[in-house]
Amino acid sequence: MSYDISLYMTVDTGGPEPAEFRPADIGNYTSNVSPMWTKALGHRLADLADAYAGDSFPALQRAVAAMEAEPDEYRAMNPKNGWGDYDGALNYLRALRDACAAYPKARIYISC
């Protein structure tokens, strides 16, 4: 299982239905590192689904800072099966944080 995250916005194109626009694709990363994200965020990463990016940015900023401040603590949580690691988990969280800063009015789409 893995997380696939992107940001999306609905756009009024003047037609009968709004169009969906995806300004950022964070990509896919293994859910084996989800305990790291949960520890850093204080809740599951999946709980950000459908939230506004701007509203989620402060929590993501704190989570990235927490992971950067205690790398050994988070590295100790590396999955035993070798699927994913601290560096990949941190980079994925950074990418989401940066996209949320760039597109604060977008919503977070998470498939897991």
C-alpha positions in Angstrom: 0.0 0.0 0.0 1.1 3.5 -0.7 0.1 7.2 -0.6 -0.5 9.0 -3.8 -1.0 12.7 -3.2 -1.8 15.7 -5.4 -3.4 19.1 -5.0 -6.5 20.0 -6.9 -8.8 22.9 -7.5 -12.1 23.3 -9.2 -12.2 25.9 -11.9 -15.3 27.6 -13.3 -14.8 27.4 -17.1 -18.2 28.8 -18.0 -19.5 25.4 -18.9 -22.2 23.4 -17.2 -19.7 21.7 -14.8 -16.6 23.1 -13.2 -13.3 21.6 -14.4 -10.8 20.0 -12.0 -7.2 21.4 -12.2 -4.3 19.7 -10.5 -1.5 22.3 -9.9 0.8 19.9 -8.0 1.5 16.2 -8.1 3.4 15.1 -5.0 3.6 11.5 -6.3 3.6 8.2 -4.7 5.4 6.9 -1.6 5.1 3.8 0.5 2.8 3.8 3.5 5.4 1.7 5.4 6.7 5.1 6.7 3.3 6.3 7.9 4.3 5.9 11.6 6.9 8.6 11.0 4.4 11.0 9.5 1.9 10.3 12.3 4.5 11.0 14.9 5.6 14.2 13.2 2.1 15.5 12.4 0.3 14.3 15.6 -2.3 12.6 13.3 -2.4 10.4 10.2 -1.2 11.9 7.0 -4.4 10.6 5.4 -6.4 12.9 7.8 -5.3 15.8 5.5 -7.4 14.4 2.7 -9.7 17.1 1.2 -8.3 19.8 3.5 -7.3 23.2 2.0 -3.5 23.3 1.4 -3.2 26.7 3.2 -4.9 25.4 6.3 -2.6 22.3 6.3 0.6 24.2 5.7 1.3 25.1 9.4 1.0 21.4 10.5 3.2 20.3 7.6 5.8 22.9 8.5 5.9 21.7 12.1 6.1 18.1 11.0 9.0 18.7 8.7 10.8 20.7 11.5 10.2 17.8 13.9 11.6 15.2 11.5 14.6 17.4 10.8 15.3 18.1 14.5 15.3 14.4 15.5 16.7 12.4 12.5 18.0 9.5 14.6 14.6 9.1 16.3 12.9 8.9 13.0 15.6 6.8 11.3 15.0 4.2 14.1 11.5 3.9 12.7 12.7 2.9 9.2 10.6 -0.1 8.0 12.3 -3.4 8.7 11.3 -4.6 5.2 13.3 -1.9 3.5 10.4 -0.3 1.7 10.9 3.4 2.4 13.1 5.2 4.8 13.5 8.4 6.8 15.1 10.4 4.0 12.3 9.5 1.5 9.6 10.1 4.1 11.0 13.5 4.9 11.4 14.5 1.3 7.9 13.5 0.5 6.6 15.6 3.4 8.7 18.5 2.3 7.3 18.3 -1.2 3.7 18.3 0.2 4.6 21.3 2.4 6.1 23.2 -0.4 3.1 22.5 -2.7 0.7 23.7 0.0 2.7 26.9 0.4 2.6 27.5 -3.4 -1.1 26.7 -3.8 -2.9 27.5 -0.5 -6.4 27.6 -2.1 -6.0 24.0 -3.5 -7.3 21.0 -1.7 -5.3 17.9 -0.9 -6.2 14.7 -2.7 -4.9 11.5 -1.0 -5.3 8.0 -2.3 -4.0 5.3 0.0 
